[in-house]
Amino acid sequence: MNRGPVSVFEALPGIEVPVGEMRRALERIWESDAPAGAGAPSEFRAAQLNLVLHLGLPTTAEDAVAQFELALRFAQAHPCRAITLVPLADAPAGAPMRAKLYSQCYLGGSRGDMSCTEALVLAYPQETRAFVSDQVSTLIDPDLPLYYWAHRFSACRKIADYQYLLRTARRFVFDSALVPEEALTFPWPRPETVRDLAAARLLHVRQLLGQHLAGIEPERLVDGLERVVVSATPGLRQEGRALLAWALAALRRCGEAAGLATGAQAPVESDAPPVLELEFGYSGGRYFRWKADFAMGAAGFDADFGAGRELHCAPVKLAPPEIALGEALLF
């Protein structure tokens, strides 16, 4: 007998519990007996923060599991109470909220390396969305900071309804490659908290470029600068936008002359491998060009600042998802 496609809530791991019993069920998990000599799991609940992962309606069951597992990998390095919010798109009128509870402990090289993470899943019909923030406020650890990660949402105005999360969170994170274009300019309640995972994925790229350009005098970097151009294949369009913004901001810190330069983003043919390119154009024929091929894992530098052409290569990669998430949330 075919059951049909598995829902997001069903796909996520955990034991289903009544919504009203979530806090008590959470306490019972850590009261369970531990293996002889291992110590009680409660000894290793050194949580540092609350993380709310909010799955948007376009999220598939497979994608939801992938993001949930990403949150757990993040929690392994940064122990936290993780709460995953799941909107129920097709719930009948009057359907109740549903909840799941999941816990996991990680063993390091010694007993002292053990850490435990607690994860809650709260699924809600759209008609009860006004009460979700109230429910979350009862589930978080009030002594720890709150971080809010909204994944693959379809409308900024709907996320804007979750005022408690947006106003309380130390960071509000989304991936500009997976959400509406207006998310980067939408009037969020606290814009200073907003972070983009597309920009966070450039962590190693920024480090590579920063280390190279730091060896050039700031005055030489901006003297005669006329244009800054970033080119990107379609799959890296948002990373290209973030790279352009980063480059312009860095150059402007080098001197006022950089403020006269124009910035532009240009496409690369769609059948090319994942590529990012950065170019500084100067008067008098000087230039700086950088190209990263992420399929090959290599980047090439080509520059002439007036003392002759210089060429060299370096390894390059985008930050793995858990590193990018940590960069966006914590830095």
MOHUDA-V459351 format. One record per pair of residues at least 12 apart in sequence whose ideal C-beta (glycine too) atoms are under 6 Angstrom apart, sorted by the first residue. I is the first residue (numbers start at 1). J is the second residue. Records with the same first field share a line. If there is no record, write none. Layout:
BEGIN
I=J, J
END
This chain:
BEGIN
6=61
8=61, 64, 86
9=86, 123
11=61, 64, 65
12=68, 121
13=102
14=100, 101, 102, 121
15=101
16=100
17=99, 101
19=97, 99
22=99
25=101
29=103
30=42
41=105, 116
44=114, 115, 116
45=116
46=79
47=79, 80, 81
48=78, 79
49=80, 144, 145, 147
50=81, 140, 141, 144, 146
51=80, 82, 147
52=83, 148
53=71, 84, 149
54=85, 150
55=86, 151
56=152, 153, 154
57=87, 89, 154
58=152, 154
59=152
67=151
68=84
70=321
73=322
74=322, 325
75=117
76=106
79=115, 117
81=118, 141
82=119
83=120, 139
84=121
85=122
86=123
88=123, 125
91=125
95=125
97=124
98=123
99=122
100=121
102=119
103=118
104=117
120=139
133=162, 164
145=170
146=168, 169
147=169, 170, 171, 329
148=165, 169, 172
149=173
150=174
152=178
153=179
156=180, 182, 183, 186
166=189
167=189
171=193, 195, 329
172=193, 194
173=195, 328, 329
175=197
176=196, 198, 238
177=198, 238
195=328
197=324, 328
198=238, 239, 242
199=242
200=324, 327, 328
201=318, 319, 324
202=239, 242, 243
203=319, 327
204=317, 319
208=316
218=254, 255
220=305
221=254
222=251, 254, 255, 257, 258
224=282, 283
225=258, 261, 282
226=261, 281, 283
227=261, 262, 281
228=247, 248, 261, 263, 280
229=264, 266, 279
230=243, 244, 265, 278
231=266, 268, 277
232=276
233=268, 272, 274, 275
234=270
235=274
236=274, 276
240=265
244=263, 265
248=263
273=293, 295
274=294, 295
275=293
276=292
277=291
278=290
286=304, 305, 306
287=304
288=303
289=302
292=316
297=315, 317
298=313
299=314, 316
300=313
END
